[in-house]
Amino acid sequence: MEKETIIHRQGVSFLSYRNLTDKSILHGFSLRHGGQSRTPYDTLNLGLHVADNQCAVLENRRRFAEAIGYAPEAVVTGQQVHGHRVTVVTARTKGRGHLQAADAIPGTDGLVTVEPEIVLMAHSADCTVLFFYDPVHVCIGLAHAGWRGAVAGMGPAMIDAMAVQGCLRENIRVALSPTIGPCCYRVGVELTECVPHKYQQTLNRRKDGEIFFNLPELQQLSLLDAGVSKANIITSRYCTHCHTDLFFSHRAAGGVTGRMAGVISLQKQE
């Protein structure tokens, strides 16, 4: 089995990750096709926070849920403010952000739970969705991180939050979704001045003066520093900016486009 596989099911396509493939969990990362949203959100836009038709987004979410195999009303989302706050989700939080973006958990980019049948959801369109799973303690997490979240330590914050739940760092598996790659992510001083010195290798300073940033590499390096084993990390081979036939890209679209979504949920054990 490849580390990252596109699955086509019931008219919807999504990515599945080898290190998350387990009977204890459901997971997936959506591609952009199989929905009913119109341009520029065509077609499987799963983000309620963009200016798409709400009914179309809810239908898209229903289709995605049916393809993965979960109940749409079990979804929980964070507000996604490009920070590094983590919220531990319980059954009382189930449904937050399911029907409207304003109901998402405020100020939150990371979600962690040990309870079954809660579906953690995060959105992206160039940023990274990070999936977390500890098969030993049976704990999952999901986070959204662009460059601000990555530099602020979103990945390590998730590992710390899972450790508080009883997870051992060396047991935690992580998968990184498609994101804008170092081939396309041209950046300026605002970003470069925020990258810690120990991660300067993630900045490719070219002779012509342009600087390109390797967001997935910084995510991986910070996870390694947080105690995750390199063998437990999968990084997507896809650049969202290069593959707009498959994914939404905020930068490639000039700022107006749809959102993919990553989901992960613990299955109830009989």
Backbone bond lengths (Angstrom), bond angles and torsions (degrees), N, CA, C in turn:
res aa  C-N    CA-C-N  psi(-1)  N-CA   C-N-CA  omega(-1)  CA-C   N-CA-C  phi
1 M - - - 1.460 - - 1.522 110.47 -
2 E 1.335 117.07 131.02 1.458 120.97 177.13 1.526 110.19 -66.41
3 K 1.337 115.24 157.91 1.466 118.61 -178.21 1.528 111.81 -65.57
4 E 1.336 116.32 -24.20 1.461 121.82 -175.62 1.529 107.26 -145.11
5 T 1.326 116.96 122.23 1.458 121.00 -172.91 1.519 110.59 -129.17
6 I 1.343 116.58 135.67 1.459 120.80 172.67 1.524 108.56 -84.64
7 I 1.317 115.60 125.06 1.463 122.08 178.81 1.528 108.85 -111.26
8 H 1.322 116.50 133.05 1.465 122.44 176.90 1.526 107.95 -109.10
9 R 1.334 115.70 121.42 1.461 118.98 -176.60 1.528 110.14 -148.88
10 Q 1.307 116.93 124.63 1.466 123.33 175.74 1.527 112.24 54.26
11 G 1.327 115.76 40.29 1.455 120.93 176.42 1.514 115.38 81.87
12 V 1.321 117.15 1.61 1.467 122.85 -179.25 1.526 109.08 -119.90
13 S 1.337 116.12 143.65 1.468 120.69 177.77 1.525 109.71 -116.04
14 F 1.337 115.34 141.46 1.460 119.80 178.22 1.518 109.89 -151.74
15 L 1.322 115.51 160.57 1.455 122.20 177.85 1.519 110.53 -92.38
16 S 1.328 114.73 141.92 1.457 122.17 174.17 1.522 108.08 -123.60
17 Y 1.326 117.19 144.67 1.462 121.92 -176.41 1.526 110.84 -113.13
18 R 1.311 114.98 135.26 1.460 121.49 -175.53 1.519 112.39 -58.00
19 N 1.335 117.62 -42.03 1.467 119.06 -175.86 1.532 113.20 -77.67
20 L 1.336 116.22 -2.61 1.467 120.73 175.82 1.525 111.84 -110.69
21 T 1.321 116.52 -0.96 1.461 120.63 -177.92 1.523 109.51 -80.45
22 D 1.318 114.98 105.16 1.463 121.79 -172.64 1.531 107.40 -156.48
23 K 1.311 116.90 144.12 1.467 120.35 -179.37 1.528 112.37 -64.37
24 S 1.329 116.57 -15.60 1.467 120.23 -178.01 1.519 113.41 -81.25
25 I 1.340 117.84 -15.68 1.462 119.49 -174.83 1.525 112.26 -137.09
26 L 1.330 114.52 157.04 1.457 123.56 166.63 1.519 107.10 -110.01
27 H 1.325 117.52 145.02 1.457 119.28 175.08 1.521 109.41 -158.93
28 G 1.325 115.72 163.69 1.452 121.07 174.43 1.513 110.68 177.91
29 F 1.342 115.29 158.04 1.463 121.48 175.30 1.521 106.89 -128.75
30 S 1.318 117.24 121.69 1.461 121.68 -170.79 1.524 113.34 -72.99
31 L 1.342 115.22 149.26 1.449 122.64 165.36 1.529 107.01 -95.40
32 R 1.316 117.78 178.47 1.459 119.85 -170.18 1.528 114.86 -88.86
33 H 1.323 118.45 -4.06 1.462 120.93 -174.30 1.524 112.27 -104.98
34 G 1.346 115.10 155.79 1.455 121.17 175.23 1.515 114.52 106.97
35 G 1.334 117.32 6.85 1.460 120.84 -179.51 1.511 112.17 -110.37
36 Q 1.335 115.95 -163.17 1.458 119.85 -178.67 1.529 113.49 -126.91
37 S 1.325 117.59 10.33 1.465 120.07 176.75 1.524 110.68 -71.01
38 R 1.312 115.74 148.17 1.457 121.97 -179.56 1.529 110.59 -97.06
39 T 1.329 115.38 165.04 1.458 122.10 177.83 1.533 110.23 -51.41
40 P 1.334 118.96 136.52 1.471 129.72 6.62 1.538 114.08 -93.04
41 Y 1.333 116.16 16.68 1.467 120.01 -177.16 1.534 111.79 -104.60
42 D 1.316 115.30 16.17 1.463 120.99 -173.54 1.529 112.47 -69.66
43 T 1.346 115.76 132.88 1.458 124.52 -8.03 1.542 111.45 -121.60
44 L 1.337 117.10 -29.05 1.469 120.04 -177.51 1.531 110.62 -96.37
45 N 1.333 115.97 58.31 1.464 119.36 174.52 1.520 109.21 -72.31
46 L 1.335 116.61 126.54 1.464 121.65 -178.16 1.525 113.00 -110.82
47 G 1.337 116.34 6.09 1.460 120.45 -178.72 1.518 112.52 -96.39
48 L 1.326 116.75 120.55 1.463 121.32 177.13 1.520 112.40 -80.17
49 H 1.329 117.07 -12.34 1.460 120.91 -174.52 1.521 113.18 -88.92
50 V 1.347 118.62 -0.78 1.457 120.98 174.96 1.529 108.23 -100.07
51 A 1.344 116.73 173.34 1.469 120.55 -171.65 1.528 113.41 -85.47
52 D 1.300 116.21 39.58 1.458 121.94 176.68 1.530 109.33 -87.12
53 N 1.323 115.95 165.74 1.457 121.55 175.28 1.527 109.53 -67.48
54 Q 1.328 117.16 123.88 1.463 120.93 -174.95 1.523 112.19 -60.90
55 C 1.324 116.90 -39.55 1.466 119.77 -179.90 1.520 111.13 -62.95
56 A 1.334 116.35 -37.87 1.464 120.24 178.10 1.521 110.71 -65.14
57 V 1.336 116.59 -42.25 1.469 120.18 -179.30 1.521 110.73 -64.94
58 L 1.313 117.24 -42.56 1.463 120.01 179.75 1.526 111.25 -65.09
59 E 1.329 116.82 -36.67 1.467 119.48 175.19 1.525 110.36 -66.86
60 N 1.329 116.80 -40.28 1.470 120.25 176.46 1.526 111.00 -60.70
61 R 1.323 115.85 -42.64 1.470 119.79 178.82 1.533 111.02 -64.26
62 R 1.323 115.81 -37.06 1.469 119.32 177.71 1.528 110.44 -63.23
63 R 1.331 116.38 -44.22 1.463 120.51 -179.74 1.527 111.40 -63.92
64 F 1.320 115.96 -42.59 1.467 120.11 179.84 1.529 110.17 -64.34
65 A 1.325 116.04 -43.25 1.467 120.62 179.12 1.524 111.04 -61.67
66 E 1.309 116.55 -41.18 1.465 120.83 179.52 1.523 110.95 -64.32
67 A 1.329 116.37 -40.14 1.468 120.60 -179.91 1.529 111.83 -67.07
68 I 1.337 116.62 -40.04 1.470 120.51 -179.56 1.528 110.82 -78.34
69 G 1.360 115.62 -40.10 1.452 119.59 178.61 1.510 115.12 108.86
70 Y 1.332 117.88 38.28 1.462 120.99 177.67 1.527 110.27 -131.80
71 A 1.322 116.01 166.19 1.462 122.17 178.26 1.528 109.59 -85.32
72 P 1.337 119.22 125.29 1.469 121.14 -177.96 1.520 113.55 -55.44
73 E 1.324 116.56 -34.66 1.468 119.87 -177.30 1.520 113.05 -72.70
74 A 1.327 117.44 -6.63 1.471 121.06 178.01 1.525 112.65 -87.62
75 V 1.329 116.56 -2.03 1.465 122.00 -176.10 1.528 111.79 -70.38
76 V 1.332 115.04 142.84 1.464 123.02 171.57 1.522 107.73 -130.83
77 T 1.327 117.25 131.66 1.459 121.01 177.27 1.523 110.51 -127.98
78 G 1.325 115.59 155.46 1.454 121.84 172.19 1.518 109.78 -98.05
79 Q 1.307 116.13 164.72 1.463 121.31 -178.56 1.526 112.37 -68.40
80 Q 1.317 117.47 -26.54 1.467 123.99 -179.76 1.532 112.13 60.65
81 V 1.323 115.34 83.17 1.459 122.21 -175.43 1.527 112.00 -110.37
82 H 1.329 117.10 15.89 1.468 123.11 -179.29 1.530 111.51 63.10
83 G 1.321 115.38 37.00 1.455 121.09 175.91 1.514 111.10 -111.99
84 H 1.356 115.74 -154.17 1.461 119.11 179.01 1.534 111.91 -138.39
85 R 1.322 115.67 26.23 1.466 119.94 177.18 1.527 109.86 -77.11
86 V 1.334 115.75 137.65 1.464 122.51 178.75 1.527 108.93 -116.57
87 T 1.324 116.59 134.47 1.461 122.32 176.75 1.523 109.60 -115.51
88 V 1.328 116.22 131.92 1.466 121.07 174.45 1.527 107.80 -83.97
89 V 1.319 115.78 122.93 1.462 122.34 -173.31 1.527 110.37 -97.66
90 T 1.337 115.73 136.26 1.467 122.27 175.68 1.528 108.93 -125.36
91 A 1.313 116.17 178.26 1.465 121.09 -179.14 1.528 111.57 -58.96
92 R 1.318 117.92 -28.80 1.465 121.29 179.78 1.520 111.90 -65.70
93 T 1.339 116.25 -23.05 1.465 121.76 -177.26 1.522 111.85 -92.37
94 K 1.327 117.30 -9.06 1.467 121.46 -175.87 1.526 110.89 -55.44
95 G 1.325 116.03 132.35 1.457 121.34 178.75 1.514 114.84 98.40
96 R 1.340 118.23 -10.20 1.466 120.57 -179.42 1.526 110.42 -64.67
97 G 1.319 116.87 121.19 1.461 121.81 -179.57 1.514 114.12 85.22
98 H 1.329 117.40 3.62 1.466 121.15 -177.99 1.523 112.32 -69.54
99 L 1.335 116.99 -43.64 1.461 120.77 -174.78 1.515 114.21 -103.71
100 Q 1.329 117.41 -23.69 1.460 120.14 178.80 1.521 110.64 -152.91
101 A 1.333 114.79 144.11 1.462 120.70 -175.65 1.523 111.97 -62.43
102 A 1.330 117.19 -32.96 1.465 121.05 -177.07 1.522 112.63 -64.49
103 D 1.332 117.01 -17.53 1.462 121.39 -178.18 1.527 112.71 -93.40
104 A 1.343 117.30 0.42 1.469 120.48 178.18 1.529 110.10 -64.16
105 I 1.325 116.25 157.72 1.465 120.44 179.53 1.529 108.71 -64.35
106 P 1.327 118.97 119.93 1.467 121.26 -172.41 1.522 113.68 -68.12
107 G 1.337 114.90 147.59 1.459 121.77 172.86 1.505 115.28 63.43
108 T 1.322 117.53 21.71 1.464 121.48 -171.26 1.523 112.39 -121.54
109 D 1.340 116.06 133.86 1.466 122.12 173.23 1.521 112.55 -116.99
110 G 1.330 117.48 -13.06 1.456 121.03 -178.65 1.517 111.93 -126.37
111 L 1.330 116.05 139.47 1.461 122.37 -179.31 1.523 109.55 -128.44
112 V 1.323 116.62 138.34 1.467 122.58 179.16 1.525 108.30 -135.73
113 T 1.336 116.90 141.34 1.464 119.60 174.20 1.524 111.24 -151.55
114 V 1.328 114.67 153.66 1.470 121.61 171.76 1.523 109.68 -115.50
115 E 1.329 117.01 3.82 1.459 121.35 -176.97 1.528 111.17 -96.23
116 P 1.331 117.25 141.30 1.464 120.40 -179.38 1.523 112.85 -77.45
117 E 1.338 114.46 161.64 1.462 123.72 173.77 1.525 113.47 61.31
118 I 1.322 116.19 26.73 1.461 122.90 167.80 1.523 106.25 -111.41
119 V 1.320 116.84 126.77 1.465 121.12 -176.01 1.525 109.43 -102.70
120 L 1.316 116.37 109.48 1.461 121.22 176.36 1.523 108.28 -80.28
121 M 1.335 116.76 133.65 1.463 121.26 -179.21 1.522 110.30 -132.54
122 A 1.336 116.40 137.61 1.467 122.34 174.45 1.518 108.45 -137.71
123 H 1.335 116.37 149.62 1.460 122.13 -175.06 1.524 111.70 -114.00
124 S 1.321 115.61 155.28 1.465 119.72 176.72 1.522 111.03 -160.22
125 A 1.331 114.73 161.30 1.461 121.84 172.71 1.526 107.44 -156.09
126 D 1.288 118.11 52.86 1.473 131.88 -179.20 1.526 110.49 136.04
127 C 1.339 117.20 -35.43 1.462 119.82 174.68 1.528 109.57 -68.63
128 T 1.320 116.01 173.21 1.460 121.46 -179.53 1.522 110.74 -100.62
129 V 1.331 115.62 137.27 1.464 120.93 164.61 1.520 106.39 -101.23
130 L 1.323 116.33 124.32 1.464 122.00 -179.24 1.526 109.60 -106.03
131 F 1.326 115.63 125.39 1.461 122.89 177.68 1.531 109.16 -99.65
132 F 1.335 116.86 138.27 1.466 122.01 -179.85 1.525 109.58 -129.68
133 Y 1.335 115.56 139.19 1.466 119.85 179.08 1.516 110.18 -152.46
134 D 1.326 115.34 125.91 1.465 121.85 171.77 1.522 107.66 -109.70
135 P 1.342 117.80 106.15 1.466 120.46 -177.87 1.523 113.62 -73.82
136 V 1.323 117.43 -14.17 1.465 121.08 -178.71 1.529 110.20 -83.68
137 H 1.321 116.05 -54.88 1.469 120.25 179.00 1.528 111.76 -83.78
138 V 1.315 116.47 -12.99 1.471 124.95 -178.47 1.529 110.47 59.51
139 C 1.308 113.56 72.61 1.461 123.08 -179.50 1.522 107.40 -138.81
140 I 1.325 117.18 141.97 1.460 121.19 178.90 1.518 110.78 -126.76
141 G 1.329 115.37 161.64 1.449 121.26 175.78 1.511 110.59 -152.85
142 L 1.312 115.66 159.84 1.461 122.02 177.85 1.519 107.77 -147.40
143 A 1.319 116.40 137.95 1.463 119.58 -177.73 1.515 111.12 -142.46
144 H 1.322 114.92 151.89 1.462 123.35 172.96 1.520 107.55 -109.08
145 A 1.337 116.67 131.37 1.465 119.02 178.78 1.521 110.90 -151.10
146 G 1.316 115.67 115.62 1.452 121.60 166.25 1.516 107.56 -91.48
147 W 1.325 117.35 -157.39 1.464 117.59 -176.44 1.528 111.47 -66.37
148 R 1.331 117.45 -37.87 1.469 119.08 -179.66 1.529 111.09 -63.91
149 G 1.319 116.01 -45.42 1.454 119.42 178.85 1.514 112.51 -65.35
150 A 1.336 115.87 -38.85 1.468 120.00 179.90 1.522 110.90 -64.67
151 V 1.329 116.37 -46.33 1.466 120.87 179.96 1.530 110.77 -65.85
152 A 1.337 116.36 -34.00 1.469 120.54 179.57 1.527 112.42 -74.04
153 G 1.344 116.57 -14.82 1.461 119.66 177.14 1.513 114.80 97.52
154 M 1.333 116.88 38.34 1.462 119.82 179.86 1.522 112.00 -59.25
155 G 1.342 116.80 -46.96 1.466 120.48 179.89 1.521 112.95 -58.15
156 P 1.335 118.55 -55.01 1.465 120.35 177.10 1.526 113.47 -58.88
157 A 1.337 117.60 -35.05 1.466 120.13 178.12 1.526 110.73 -62.83
158 M 1.330 116.22 -36.97 1.463 119.93 177.05 1.530 111.18 -66.69
159 I 1.320 116.19 -42.86 1.467 120.04 178.90 1.526 110.19 -62.49
160 D 1.330 116.64 -42.28 1.468 120.48 177.97 1.531 110.89 -61.54
161 A 1.337 116.33 -42.85 1.463 120.31 -178.97 1.523 111.38 -65.09
162 M 1.323 116.88 -37.35 1.466 120.15 178.08 1.524 110.97 -71.56
163 A 1.329 116.59 -33.30 1.467 120.39 176.30 1.527 110.45 -63.54
164 V 1.323 116.96 -38.59 1.464 120.98 177.00 1.532 110.61 -61.95
165 Q 1.330 116.12 -31.55 1.466 120.97 178.24 1.528 112.66 -77.18
166 G 1.337 116.80 -5.75 1.457 120.64 177.96 1.510 115.34 110.68
167 C 1.332 117.20 3.26 1.467 120.76 -179.11 1.528 111.19 -78.09
168 L 1.313 116.31 145.89 1.457 122.06 169.29 1.520 107.88 -91.75
169 R 1.330 116.22 133.58 1.460 120.89 -174.58 1.524 112.55 -56.71
170 E 1.325 116.17 -38.03 1.462 119.50 -176.55 1.526 112.84 -70.74
171 N 1.332 117.03 -12.40 1.467 120.32 178.70 1.525 113.34 -92.87
172 I 1.317 116.77 -11.75 1.466 120.38 -173.24 1.526 110.90 -79.91
173 R 1.333 114.96 128.44 1.456 121.76 175.46 1.524 108.92 -100.11
174 V 1.340 115.77 143.36 1.466 120.40 -178.08 1.523 109.62 -133.55
175 A 1.315 116.37 137.89 1.465 121.77 172.50 1.520 108.73 -126.82
176 L 1.334 115.87 134.81 1.459 122.28 179.91 1.522 109.21 -105.43
177 S 1.314 116.08 128.23 1.461 122.00 -178.73 1.527 111.52 -70.14
178 P 1.333 116.86 169.62 1.464 119.53 168.21 1.520 110.36 -53.64
179 T 1.313 115.91 142.24 1.455 122.67 -179.20 1.521 107.94 -151.01
180 I 1.291 118.64 169.34 1.458 119.66 175.92 1.528 108.61 -65.47
181 G 1.329 116.19 130.95 1.453 120.93 -172.20 1.519 113.92 -94.53
182 P 1.327 116.91 172.02 1.466 122.17 -179.67 1.524 112.79 -65.66
183 C 1.323 116.67 -14.69 1.460 121.37 176.51 1.523 112.00 -71.57
184 C 1.329 117.04 -25.70 1.466 122.10 -170.81 1.525 115.13 -124.89
185 Y 1.333 117.59 -11.79 1.461 119.70 -171.20 1.527 110.99 -89.73
186 R 1.342 115.70 78.33 1.465 121.48 175.90 1.525 108.40 -75.96
187 V 1.327 117.12 131.63 1.462 121.01 -174.02 1.526 111.04 -130.93
188 G 1.342 114.88 169.38 1.451 121.11 179.89 1.514 112.35 -121.53
189 V 1.323 115.23 -166.64 1.460 122.02 -174.03 1.525 112.03 -63.13
190 E 1.341 117.21 -34.76 1.469 120.29 -178.69 1.523 111.09 -53.87
191 L 1.327 116.05 -39.92 1.457 119.99 -179.66 1.518 111.85 -82.63
192 T 1.332 116.88 -47.77 1.470 119.79 -172.37 1.522 112.19 -61.25
193 E 1.326 117.43 -33.32 1.463 120.31 -179.79 1.527 112.42 -71.16
194 C 1.339 116.67 -16.19 1.467 120.55 -178.97 1.521 113.38 -94.23
195 V 1.326 117.47 -14.11 1.462 120.14 -177.76 1.527 109.35 -75.68
196 P 1.336 118.12 123.12 1.467 120.64 179.88 1.523 111.76 -56.85
197 H 1.321 115.51 151.05 1.465 120.95 -177.11 1.524 111.73 -55.81
198 K 1.331 117.62 -39.34 1.465 119.89 -176.32 1.523 113.04 -69.71
199 Y 1.345 116.37 -10.95 1.463 119.84 178.94 1.530 112.42 -112.38
200 Q 1.323 116.75 18.68 1.462 120.30 -178.14 1.527 112.90 -62.46
201 Q 1.328 117.17 -20.60 1.461 120.09 178.45 1.521 112.26 -64.67
202 T 1.336 116.90 -15.56 1.463 120.25 179.33 1.527 112.10 -80.21
203 L 1.330 116.39 -3.71 1.463 121.82 178.01 1.523 109.64 -105.99
204 N 1.303 117.05 119.79 1.461 122.88 178.62 1.526 108.25 -98.21
205 R 1.333 115.79 99.96 1.464 121.58 -178.24 1.528 108.35 -89.98
206 R 1.312 116.91 108.20 1.459 121.87 -174.91 1.527 111.51 -85.75
207 K 1.320 114.74 161.54 1.463 120.56 -177.37 1.522 112.16 -63.28
208 D 1.323 116.80 -27.97 1.464 119.66 179.89 1.528 112.51 -80.50
209 G 1.338 116.31 3.69 1.456 121.01 177.42 1.517 114.75 93.53
210 E 1.314 117.29 -11.60 1.456 119.97 179.22 1.531 110.45 -77.38
211 I 1.330 114.96 149.04 1.467 120.92 -179.12 1.521 108.88 -123.50
212 F 1.322 116.22 131.17 1.458 122.13 177.67 1.528 108.84 -118.53
213 F 1.316 114.72 137.89 1.464 122.00 -172.22 1.523 111.04 -107.89
214 N 1.334 116.01 135.57 1.463 121.94 177.92 1.531 108.60 -100.77
215 L 1.323 115.67 85.85 1.467 121.27 -178.22 1.525 112.86 -61.18
216 P 1.351 119.37 -47.46 1.467 117.40 -179.94 1.520 114.02 -62.93
217 E 1.335 117.22 -31.26 1.466 118.83 178.30 1.521 110.64 -67.64
218 L 1.337 116.99 -41.82 1.463 118.79 178.34 1.528 110.34 -63.47
219 Q 1.338 116.13 -40.24 1.467 118.95 177.17 1.528 110.35 -58.26
220 Q 1.340 116.44 -45.82 1.457 120.08 -177.25 1.523 111.49 -66.93
221 L 1.322 117.64 -43.65 1.463 120.69 179.98 1.526 111.54 -60.61
222 S 1.326 116.45 -41.42 1.467 119.52 -179.54 1.527 111.19 -68.20
223 L 1.331 117.04 -33.47 1.466 120.34 176.58 1.524 111.34 -67.94
224 L 1.328 116.21 -40.04 1.466 120.14 176.92 1.521 110.40 -62.14
225 D 1.338 116.05 -42.34 1.465 120.16 178.22 1.533 111.77 -64.51
226 A 1.336 116.18 -25.05 1.469 120.67 -179.94 1.521 112.60 -85.17
227 G 1.343 116.81 -0.89 1.456 119.96 175.35 1.509 116.40 104.45
228 V 1.351 117.44 5.63 1.462 120.34 177.86 1.526 109.18 -79.79
229 S 1.311 116.67 139.11 1.463 121.35 177.54 1.528 110.25 -72.97
230 K 1.331 116.72 137.60 1.462 120.46 179.43 1.522 111.14 -58.29
231 A 1.328 116.82 -34.93 1.467 121.23 179.89 1.523 112.36 -66.12
232 N 1.332 116.91 -16.72 1.467 121.30 -177.99 1.522 113.35 -96.99
233 I 1.335 117.42 5.84 1.463 121.14 -177.62 1.524 110.11 -111.98
234 I 1.320 116.05 129.51 1.463 122.34 172.14 1.524 107.95 -115.56
235 T 1.327 115.51 129.26 1.463 122.11 176.79 1.522 108.94 -112.02
236 S 1.311 117.05 132.62 1.462 120.73 -177.75 1.520 111.90 -61.42
237 R 1.315 115.45 148.38 1.465 120.97 176.84 1.527 111.84 -88.71
238 Y 1.326 117.58 -3.31 1.458 120.94 -174.32 1.531 112.82 -98.75
239 C 1.321 115.75 134.99 1.467 122.80 168.02 1.522 107.05 -97.69
240 T 1.322 117.48 124.61 1.461 120.92 -177.94 1.527 111.94 -64.59
241 H 1.326 116.99 -34.41 1.464 121.25 -179.16 1.524 111.16 -69.41
242 C 1.324 116.90 -34.64 1.474 121.82 179.32 1.523 112.25 -77.34
243 H 1.328 116.53 -28.23 1.467 120.90 -171.12 1.527 111.31 -118.13
244 T 1.336 115.69 58.74 1.466 118.92 179.00 1.525 111.85 -72.26
245 D 1.326 116.89 -7.68 1.466 119.89 171.62 1.525 111.20 -72.57
246 L 1.324 116.38 -21.10 1.467 121.67 -178.16 1.526 113.50 -110.91
247 F 1.344 116.07 -32.24 1.462 120.28 -170.46 1.525 111.46 -131.35
248 F 1.322 116.15 156.46 1.458 121.53 169.24 1.526 108.42 -76.86
249 S 1.337 116.47 140.60 1.461 121.57 175.37 1.520 108.63 -133.30
250 H 1.311 116.36 113.85 1.462 122.50 -179.83 1.521 110.86 -58.61
251 R 1.316 116.52 -43.70 1.461 120.67 -178.07 1.523 111.52 -71.01
252 A 1.307 117.51 -46.42 1.464 120.80 -178.68 1.522 111.84 -63.60
253 A 1.334 116.63 -31.35 1.463 121.41 -177.71 1.524 112.66 -88.58
254 G 1.318 117.70 0.01 1.454 120.37 -179.55 1.515 113.72 75.83
255 G 1.326 116.67 20.54 1.462 120.30 172.39 1.517 116.21 101.83
256 V 1.343 117.65 -10.40 1.466 119.82 179.90 1.520 108.95 -121.65
257 T 1.319 115.94 106.76 1.464 120.50 -177.77 1.523 109.33 -164.39
258 G 1.330 115.92 179.03 1.456 121.00 179.21 1.513 112.66 -85.06
259 R 1.311 115.52 -171.44 1.461 121.68 -179.95 1.528 110.08 -132.86
260 M 1.336 114.77 136.99 1.459 119.67 166.79 1.528 107.82 -78.79
261 A 1.318 115.41 173.47 1.462 119.88 175.02 1.514 110.20 -143.31
262 G 1.322 114.53 142.86 1.452 121.29 168.96 1.515 108.17 -105.53
263 V 1.328 116.04 142.20 1.465 120.43 176.31 1.522 109.55 -134.54
264 I 1.317 115.35 149.42 1.462 121.47 174.27 1.525 107.91 -150.47
265 S 1.330 116.39 140.91 1.458 120.85 -176.96 1.517 110.10 -151.22
266 L 1.319 116.47 140.04 1.458 121.66 173.09 1.522 109.64 -79.72
267 Q 1.307 115.91 135.08 1.452 121.48 176.38 1.527 110.29 -82.35
268 K 1.313 116.45 145.36 1.458 120.64 175.47 1.518 108.99 -74.31
269 Q 1.320 116.27 124.95 1.456 120.85 -177.72 1.527 110.44 -88.68
270 E 1.320 114.98 133.29 1.472 120.62 179.83 1.531 110.36 -75.14
